[in-house]
């Protein structure tokens, strides 16, 4: 198509091929038998006119499968990237396009993206990551769920607080509490009693759940709670470094660290190294997520493995198969697993 020319239409193709518009539509859709000669004429006309099928119009008419939209806070984080990989893999396996959008923590942008995906007739909108569990959150999610359901779509929450059971929503979560319990339990079982807990944002669901798991381990081992060892913050390397450095400068005594994420653990390891402390000789460290670099660190990092790719795959599978299931789970919790490596040792052992 030359500059300034209008794009070719299906009517142009029909006229060039000497057939009806309906015959062109059937030929391109491949859902109705046409003769080889007719197909050859139609495809020759399509090629000569550089005709491009209006996919949006086909989606509106239900002729093509809607995409899977993944909406997350940040696409650069290693754990969320693995969720996105799982969504893309399962969507591709089912012949679906996947769209990835980032909110950067802005609820207004999240709202705009969900509404846009509704207008684009997405088969499912997958929201990933922790959220503040307040009334505004539950009201906003309920509105999303009803609006998407009315449009024939499905809201899927991954790693987010579930909604009341009467709402049309699918929830795919993982065992945050159990994973955090495993991390602390491993250190306590090795003989540690003073464990610095570098938790997450106390307002976000993931931070709350991981802290609950850690506190459960304290109670299970009869270890008294110490406020100076309970240090919330962001799930970033910089935050892990600063919190560990500040605890050391303040003279807080600890022989173990449970980091809310592997990125936080990475910062903690750097701070301990800068302070001249050996891991695990002086301080043992456990992370959370088990992202790929955890096994490559020196020492390799003991971490709680979260099945992030499986979360993504399960989200797509449940959303697309819901109409095929008369009954079944719309709230699934996947298990976590402690992966033991070299960063933990009994206190005082060299």
C-alpha positions in Angstrom: 0.0 0.0 0.0 1.5 3.3 -1.1 1.6 6.3 1.3 -1.8 8.0 1.5 -3.7 5.1 0.0 -6.5 3.5 2.0 -6.0 0.0 3.3 -7.6 -2.8 1.2 -10.9 -4.2 2.5 -12.5 -7.6 2.2 -14.8 -6.2 -0.4 -11.8 -5.3 -2.6 -10.5 -8.9 -2.2 -13.9 -10.2 -3.3 -14.1 -8.0 -6.3 -10.5 -8.8 -7.4 -11.1 -12.6 -7.0 -14.6 -12.5 -8.6 -16.3 -14.1 -5.6 -18.7 -13.0 -2.8 -17.5 -11.4 0.5 -18.9 -14.4 2.3 -16.7 -16.7 0.2 -13.6 -14.6 1.0 -14.5 -14.7 4.7 -14.9 -18.5 4.6 -11.7 -19.0 2.7 -9.7 -17.0 5.2 -11.3 -18.5 8.2 -10.8 -22.0 6.9 -14.1 -23.2 8.6 -16.1 -23.9 5.4 -15.2 -26.0 2.3 -14.3 -24.1 -0.9 -12.8 -25.4 -4.1 -9.1 -25.4 -4.7 -9.6 -23.0 -7.6 -11.6 -20.5 -5.6 -9.1 -20.7 -2.7 -6.3 -20.0 -5.2 -8.0 -16.9 -6.6 -8.9 -15.5 -3.2 -5.3 -16.0 -1.9 -3.9 -14.4 -5.0 -6.1 -11.4 -4.5 -5.1 -11.1 -0.8 -1.5 -11.1 -1.8 -1.8 -8.6 -4.6 -3.8 -6.2 -2.5 -1.7 -6.7 0.7 -4.9 -7.4 2.6 -4.6 -7.7 6.3 -7.3 -9.4 8.3 -9.0 -7.1 10.8 -8.2 -9.2 13.9 -10.1 -6.8 16.2 -13.3 -7.2 14.2 -12.9 -11.0 14.2 -12.4 -11.0 18.0 -15.6 -9.0 18.4 -17.5 -11.5 16.3 -16.0 -14.4 18.3 -14.1 -15.8 15.4 -10.7 -15.7 17.1 -9.6 -16.6 20.6 -9.1 -13.6 22.9 -5.6 -13.0 24.4 -4.4 -13.6 27.9 -3.5 -10.3 29.6 -0.9 -10.4 32.4 -0.9 -7.3 34.6 1.9 -7.0 37.1 3.6 -4.3 39.2 7.1 -4.6 37.6 8.3 -6.6 34.7 11.9 -6.5 35.7 11.7 -8.5 38.9 13.1 -12.0 38.5 10.2 -13.8 40.2 7.5 -11.9 38.3 9.3 -12.5 35.1 9.0 -16.3 35.7 5.3 -15.9 36.3 5.1 -14.1 32.9 7.1 -16.9 31.3 4.6 -19.5 32.6 1.6 -17.5 31.3 3.2 -17.1 27.9 4.1 -20.8 27.6 0.6 -22.0 28.5 -1.1 -19.3 26.4 1.1 -20.2 23.4 0.4 -23.9 23.9 -3.3 -23.2 23.6 -2.9 -20.9 20.6 -3.4 -17.7 22.5 -1.6 -14.4 22.3 -0.3 -13.1 25.7 0.0 -9.4 26.6 2.2 -8.2 29.4 1.5 -4.8 31.1 3.1 -3.1 34.1 1.3 -0.9 36.6 4.4 0.4 38.5 2.3 0.2 41.7 -0.3 2.7 40.4 -4.0 1.6 41.1 -5.3 4.0 38.5 -3.1 2.5 35.8 -4.1 -1.0 36.9 -7.8 0.1 36.5 -7.2 1.5 33.1 -5.3 -1.6 31.9 -8.1 -3.9 33.2 -10.7 -1.9 31.4 -8.7 -1.8 28.2 -8.3 -5.6 28.3 -12.0 -5.9 28.8 -12.6 -3.8 25.7 -10.1 -5.9 23.8 -12.1 -9.0 24.7 -9.2 -10.7 26.6 -10.1 -14.2 27.6 -8.5 -13.7 31.0 -6.9 -10.9 32.9 -4.2 -12.2 35.3 -3.2 -9.8 38.1 0.0 -10.8 39.8 1.7 -9.7 43.1 0.9 -8.7 46.6 -1.7 -6.1 47.4 -2.8 -4.0 50.3 -5.7 -5.8 52.0 -8.1 -3.0 52.6 -11.7 -2.3 51.7 -10.7 -0.3 48.6 -8.8 -3.3 47.3 -11.7 -5.7 47.8 -14.1 -3.3 46.2 -11.9 -2.7 43.2 -11.3 -6.4 42.6 -15.0 -7.1 42.9 -15.7 -4.5 40.3 -13.0 -6.0 38.0 -14.4 -9.5 38.5 -18.0 -8.5 37.6 -17.1 -6.3 34.7 -14.8 -8.9 33.1 -17.4 -11.7 33.7 -20.1 -9.6 32.0 -17.7 -9.3 28.9 -17.1 -13.1 28.8 -13.6 -12.7 30.4 -12.2 -14.0 33.7 -10.3 -12.3 36.5 -7.4 -14.4 37.8 -5.5 -13.3 40.9 -2.0 -14.7 41.3 -0.3 -14.3 44.7 -3.0 -11.9 45.8 -5.6 -12.0 48.6 -8.7 -14.0 47.6 -12.1 -12.5 47.2 -15.5 -13.7 48.6 -16.5 -17.0 47.0 -19.6 -15.6 45.4 -17.6 -13.5 42.9 -16.5 -14.8 39.4 -12.8 -14.9 40.1 -10.0 -17.6 40.0 -7.3 -17.4 42.6 -3.9 -19.1 42.2 -1.6 -18.7 45.2 1.4 -20.2 46.8 2.2 -21.1 50.4 3.8 -17.9 51.7 3.3 -18.8 55.3 4.6 -22.4 54.9 7.6 -21.2 53.0 8.6 -18.7 55.6 8.1 -21.3 58.3 10.4 -23.7 56.5 13.1 -21.0 56.2 13.1 -20.1 59.9 12.6 -23.7 61.0 15.7 -24.8 59.2 17.8 -22.2 61.0 16.3 -23.0 64.4 16.9 -26.8 63.7 20.6 -26.0 63.1 20.8 -24.4 66.6 20.3 -20.7 65.7 18.2 -18.6 68.2 18.9 -15.0 67.2 17.6 -14.7 63.6 17.3 -11.3 61.8 14.0 -11.4 59.8 14.2 -9.0 56.8 10.5 -9.1 56.0 8.5 -7.2 53.4 6.1 -4.3 53.3 3.8 -4.9 56.3 0.9 -3.5 54.3 1.2 -6.0 51.5 -0.3 -9.5 51.6 3.0 -11.3 50.8 4.8 -9.4 53.6 2.0 -10.2 56.1 1.9 -13.9 55.2 5.7 -14.4 55.3 5.9 -12.7 58.7 3.1 -14.9 60.0 5.1 -18.0 58.9 8.2 -16.7 60.6 6.4 -15.9 63.9 4.9 -19.4 63.8 8.4 -20.9 63.6 9.4 -18.8 66.6 6.5 -20.2 68.6 7.1 -23.8 67.4 10.7 -23.6 68.7 9.9 -21.7 71.9 12.0 -18.8 70.9 10.9 -15.5 72.4 10.0 -12.6 70.0 12.6 -9.8 69.8 11.4 -6.6 68.2 14.9 -5.6 67.1 15.2 -8.7 65.0 11.9 -8.0 63.1 12.8 -5.5 60.4 10.3 -4.9 57.6 11.2 -3.1 54.3 11.1 -3.3 50.6 11.9 -6.5 48.6 15.0 -5.0 47.0 18.8 -5.6 47.2 19.4 -2.1 48.4 16.9 -2.5 51.2 18.4 -5.8 52.3 21.9 -4.2 52.4 20.8 -1.2 54.4 18.7 -3.2 56.9 21.5 -5.6 57.6 24.1 -2.9 57.8 22.0 -0.8 60.2 21.3 -3.8 62.4 25.1 -4.5 62.6 25.9 -0.8 63.4 23.2 -0.8 66.1 24.9 -3.8 67.8 22.0 -6.2 67.2 23.2 -9.7 67.8 22.2 -12.4 65.4 23.7 -15.6 63.9 21.1 -16.1 61.2 19.2 -14.1 58.6 15.9 -14.9 56.9 15.4 -12.7 53.9 12.0 -12.0 52.5 13.3 -12.5 49.0 16.5 -13.6 47.3 17.1 -10.0 46.2 17.0 -9.0 49.9 19.3 -11.9 50.7 21.8 -10.6 48.1 21.9 -7.3 49.8 22.3 -8.9 53.2 25.2 -11.0 52.0 26.9 -7.9 50.7 26.5 -6.1 54.0 27.8 -9.0 56.0 30.8 -9.3 53.6 31.5 -5.5 54.0 31.4 -6.0 57.8 34.1 -8.7 57.5 31.7 -11.5 58.5 31.8 -14.9 56.8 28.7 -16.7 55.5 28.0 -19.3 56.8 30.9 -19.3 59.3 29.7 -16.3 61.2 26.1 -15.8 60.0 23.8 -18.1 58.1 21.4 -16.8 55.5 18.2 -18.1 53.9 16.4 -16.5 51.0 13.0 -16.8 49.5 12.0 -17.4 45.8 15.0 -19.5 44.7 15.6 -17.4 41.6 18.2 -18.8 39.2 21.2 -16.9 40.6 20.7 -18.3 44.1 22.5 -21.5 43.1 25.4 -19.6 41.6 26.3 -17.4 44.6 29.3 -18.1 46.7 28.3 -19.6 49.0 25.2 -20.9 47.1 22.1 -19.7 48.8 19.6 -21.8 50.7 16.2 -20.6 49.6 12.5 -21.3 49.5 11.5 -22.3 46.0 8.3 -20.8 44.7 6.9 -22.5 41.6 6.5 -19.2 39.7 6.3 -20.6 36.2 3.7 -23.1 37.4 1.7 -20.3 38.9 1.5 -18.7 35.5 0.7 -21.9 33.7 -2.0 -22.8 36.3 -3.6 -19.3 36.0 -4.1 -19.7 32.2 -5.2 -23.3 32.5 -7.9 -22.7 35.1 -9.1 -19.5 33.4 -9.5 -21.2 30.0 -10.8 -24.5 31.2 -13.4 -23.1 33.6 -16.2 -23.4 31.1 -15.3 -27.1 30.6 -15.5 -28.0 34.3 -18.9 -28.5 35.8 -17.2 -28.3 39.2 -13.7 -27.8 40.4 -11.3 -25.5 42.2 -11.2 -21.8 41.5 -8.8 -21.3 44.4 -5.6 -23.2 44.2 -2.6 -23.0 46.5 0.7 -24.4 45.2 3.3 -25.6 47.7 6.8 -24.2 48.3 10.0 -26.1 49.0 13.1 -25.3 50.9 16.2 -25.9 48.8 19.2 -26.5 51.1 22.6 -25.3 49.8 25.8 -23.9 51.4 24.7 -20.7 53.2 23.6 -22.3 56.5 25.7 -23.8 59.2 25.2 -24.4 62.9 26.3 -21.3 64.9 29.9 -21.4 66.1 30.8 -24.2 63.7 33.7 -23.4 61.2 
